[in-house]
Amino acid sequence: MPDTLTPAQFADLAESIAREAAALAARRRAEGVEVADRKSSIVDVVTAADREVEALVRARIAEARPEDGFLGEESGAGTGSSGITWVVDPIDGTVNYLYGSEQYGVSIGVVRGSADPTQWEALAGIVVAPATGTVYRAVAGEGATRDGVPLRVSAPASLAEALVATGFGYTADRRREQVAVLAGLIGEVRDVRRAGAASLDCCAVGAGTVDAYYERGINPWDMAAGSLVAAEAGADVRIWEAGGTRSFLFAAPAVADELEALVRGLESAVLGG
C-alpha cells in the first residue's frame, strides 16, 4: 500500500488504535498484574499485558496498513515496503503499571524512513494515559494537543528556575552513572522529577508541566510519539552520543542550550571522554 495518508490521517488511525489498546491495558490492570519475564536485569520487567497490548496494536496496524513497517518494544521489528514505520511502546512505564501507579502510557509514533530517531521524519504521535484517559496528540507541522487543547512549552526565566524531569536505566552500572550526573545537575536547577515513563515525560515538556526532560539510554519506542508532542509544542529536541549510547534532551528553548551543555559536560566527566 502506498503512503497515501496525510500526517493528520495517520494520527487519527494511531489514536483509534491507542485508545483501544489503552482500554485493554486498563482492564488488565484492574484484573491484577503479574511479572511474566525479565529483560536486561531483575528489575527490568515485562508483564503479560505488555505483550497482549502490543499484539493488539500490531494486529490493528497490519489490518489497516499491511505494507507498513513496525518496531515494538516486545515483539521487535517487522519490515515494510511503504517507507512508513510504526514505533510502539504498548505500556511505557511497566514498573509503574505493575505497582498500580497512574504514570504509564500507550505510545504510538508514525515515522517515515528508518526507525532511528536521528534519521526518521516523524509524522504523527499519540500517547494515551489509560489510568486517566488523557490523550496527547501531535501531527507534524500542525501542533500538539492534550485532550484537544493546544499545548505550548514553558518559558523559564533561567536554568536555575527550571523544573527538570529525568529517568534511570535498569542496570546497576548505568544507574550509578546517571545518579552521578544528577548529583552535578540538581544544584543548578529548581528541582528534579522522576515519573518513570519517558513518553509521558516528553508530553509533560510539551504541556509545560516540566521545563525539560533528559535521559541517557532510552529506546526509540520510548520517545517516538512523545518526542513529536514536545517538538510540536515548541520544545527543542537534542540527541548526542555518550558512553556508547544516546542521550536525549527535550527542553523549553529558553534553557535548552545551557542545560544540554551542563548535562553533556557532566556525562563526559562521569563517563570519560
C-alpha positions in Angstrom: 0.0 0.0 0.0 1.5 3.4 -0.9 1.9 6.2 1.6 -1.5 7.8 0.8 -2.4 9.2 4.3 -1.7 12.7 5.5 0.0 13.1 8.9 -3.3 14.0 10.4 -4.9 10.8 9.0 -2.0 8.8 10.4 -2.7 10.5 13.7 -6.4 9.6 13.5 -5.6 5.9 12.9 -3.0 5.9 15.6 -5.3 7.5 18.1 -8.1 5.0 17.4 -5.7 2.1 17.9 -4.1 3.7 21.0 -7.5 4.2 22.6 -8.4 0.6 22.1 -5.1 -0.5 23.5 -5.4 1.8 26.5 -8.7 0.3 27.4 -7.2 -3.2 27.2 -4.3 -2.1 29.4 -6.6 -0.5 32.0 -8.8 -3.6 32.0 -5.9 -5.9 32.6 -4.5 -3.6 35.3 -7.9 -3.8 37.1 -7.8 -7.6 36.9 -4.3 -7.8 38.5 -0.8 -7.8 37.0 2.0 -10.3 37.4 5.5 -10.3 36.1 5.8 -12.5 33.0 9.5 -12.1 32.3 12.6 -10.0 33.0 14.9 -8.4 30.4 18.1 -6.5 31.0 18.1 -7.1 34.8 16.0 -8.4 37.6 14.1 -5.1 37.9 13.5 -4.7 34.1 10.2 -6.5 33.9 7.6 -7.3 31.3 4.0 -8.3 32.1 1.6 -10.5 30.1 -0.4 -7.3 29.5 2.6 -5.6 27.7 2.7 -8.5 25.2 -1.1 -8.7 24.8 -1.4 -4.9 24.3 1.4 -4.9 21.7 -0.1 -7.9 19.9 -3.4 -5.9 19.6 -1.7 -2.8 18.3 0.4 -4.7 15.8 -2.7 -6.6 14.6 -4.7 -3.4 14.1 -1.9 -1.7 12.2 -1.4 -4.8 10.0 -5.1 -4.8 9.2 -5.2 -1.1 8.2 -1.7 -0.7 6.8 -0.3 -4.1 5.8 2.7 -2.6 3.9 4.0 -0.5 6.7 6.9 -1.4 8.9 6.7 -1.9 12.7 9.1 -1.6 15.7 7.7 -2.6 19.1 9.3 -3.0 22.4 8.0 -6.5 23.0 7.8 -8.1 19.5 10.7 -6.4 17.7 10.8 -5.1 14.1 8.9 -6.0 11.0 9.9 -4.6 7.7 7.5 -3.0 5.3 7.5 -1.6 1.7 5.7 1.7 2.2 8.5 3.6 3.8 6.3 4.1 6.9 7.2 2.6 10.3 5.0 2.4 13.4 7.1 2.7 16.6 5.2 1.3 19.6 5.6 1.0 23.3 2.4 -0.9 24.4 2.9 0.0 28.1 5.5 2.6 28.8 6.2 2.7 32.5 5.7 -1.0 33.1 7.1 -0.9 36.7 4.5 1.9 37.4 1.9 -0.3 35.9 2.9 -3.2 38.0 2.6 -1.2 41.2 -0.7 0.4 40.3 0.6 3.9 39.6 -1.2 6.0 37.1 2.0 7.1 35.4 2.0 4.7 32.4 1.1 5.2 28.8 0.4 3.6 25.4 2.7 5.2 22.9 2.3 5.0 19.1 4.6 7.0 16.8 4.4 7.0 13.0 7.6 7.9 11.1 8.9 8.0 7.6 12.2 6.3 6.9 14.5 4.4 9.3 13.2 3.6 12.8 16.2 5.6 14.2 15.4 8.9 16.0 18.4 10.6 14.3 17.2 9.7 10.8 13.4 9.4 10.8 10.8 12.0 9.8 8.2 11.9 12.5 4.6 12.2 11.1 2.3 11.6 14.0 2.4 10.7 17.6 -0.2 9.6 20.1 0.3 8.9 23.8 -2.7 7.8 25.9 -2.6 7.6 29.7 -5.0 4.7 30.4 -5.5 5.5 34.1 -6.8 9.0 33.4 -8.0 8.8 29.8 -5.7 11.7 28.8 -4.8 11.7 25.1 -1.7 13.6 23.8 -1.7 14.0 20.1 0.8 15.5 17.7 0.7 16.0 13.9 3.9 17.1 12.1 3.5 20.8 11.2 0.1 21.1 12.9 0.9 21.3 16.6 0.2 19.2 19.7 -2.8 18.9 21.9 -3.9 17.3 25.2 -7.5 16.2 25.1 -8.0 18.6 22.1 -6.5 21.6 23.8 -3.3 23.1 22.1 -0.1 22.7 24.0 2.8 25.1 24.4 6.1 24.7 26.2 7.0 26.8 29.2 9.5 29.7 29.2 11.5 29.6 32.4 13.5 32.7 33.2 16.7 30.8 33.8 18.1 27.3 34.2 18.1 27.9 38.0 14.3 28.2 37.8 13.8 25.2 35.6 11.9 22.1 36.7 13.7 19.1 35.1 12.5 15.5 34.7 14.8 12.6 34.2 14.8 8.8 34.4 17.1 5.9 35.1 18.1 2.7 33.3 17.7 -0.8 34.6 21.3 -2.0 35.0 23.1 -1.1 38.2 26.1 0.4 36.4 24.1 2.7 34.3 22.0 3.9 37.3 25.2 4.7 39.2 26.4 6.8 36.2 23.1 8.5 35.9 22.9 9.4 39.6 26.4 10.8 39.4 25.3 13.1 36.5 22.2 14.0 38.5 24.3 14.9 41.5 26.1 17.6 39.5 22.8 18.8 38.0 20.5 19.1 40.9 22.1 22.2 42.4 21.8 24.1 39.2 18.1 23.8 38.6 14.9 24.5 40.5 14.1 20.8 41.2 14.1 17.4 39.6 11.2 15.0 38.9 11.2 11.2 38.2 7.9 9.9 37.0 9.0 6.6 35.3 7.5 6.8 31.8 9.5 8.5 29.1 6.6 9.1 26.8 4.7 11.0 29.5 7.8 12.9 30.4 8.1 14.1 26.8 4.5 15.1 26.9 5.0 16.9 30.2 7.6 19.1 28.5 5.1 19.9 25.7 2.4 20.7 28.3 4.7 22.9 30.3 4.3 20.9 33.5 8.1 20.4 33.5 10.6 22.7 31.7 12.8 19.9 30.4 13.3 16.1 30.4 16.6 14.3 29.8 17.7 10.7 29.9 20.5 8.6 28.7 19.7 5.3 27.1 16.0 5.4 26.2 14.9 3.5 23.2 13.1 4.6 20.0 9.7 3.3 21.2 10.1 5.2 24.5 10.1 8.6 22.7 8.8 8.3 19.1 5.4 9.7 19.9 6.2 11.9 22.9 9.1 13.5 21.2 6.8 14.8 18.5 4.3 16.1 21.1 7.2 18.0 22.7 8.5 19.3 19.4 5.2 20.4 18.0 4.5 22.2 21.3 7.7 24.2 20.7 10.4 22.2 22.6 13.9 21.7 21.3 14.9 18.1 20.9 18.6 17.2 21.2 20.3 13.8 20.8 24.0 13.0 21.3 26.3 10.1 21.9 27.5 9.5 25.5 29.2 6.4 26.9 28.4 4.1 24.0 24.7 5.0 23.9 22.5 8.1 23.2 21.4 10.8 25.5 18.2 12.7 24.8 17.1 16.1 25.9 13.6 17.7 25.4 13.5 21.2 26.6 12.0 24.6 26.5 14.1 26.7 24.1 14.8 29.2 26.9 17.0 26.7 28.7 17.9 24.1 26.1 21.4 25.2 25.2 22.5 25.8 28.8 21.0 22.5 30.0 22.5 20.5 27.1 25.9 21.9 27.8 25.6 21.1 31.5 24.4 17.5 31.0 27.0 16.8 28.3 29.8 18.1 30.5 28.6 16.1 33.5 28.3 12.9 31.3 31.8 13.5 29.9 33.2 13.8 33.4 31.4 10.7 34.7 31.9 8.5 31.7 35.2 9.8 30.5 35.9 11.4 27.1 
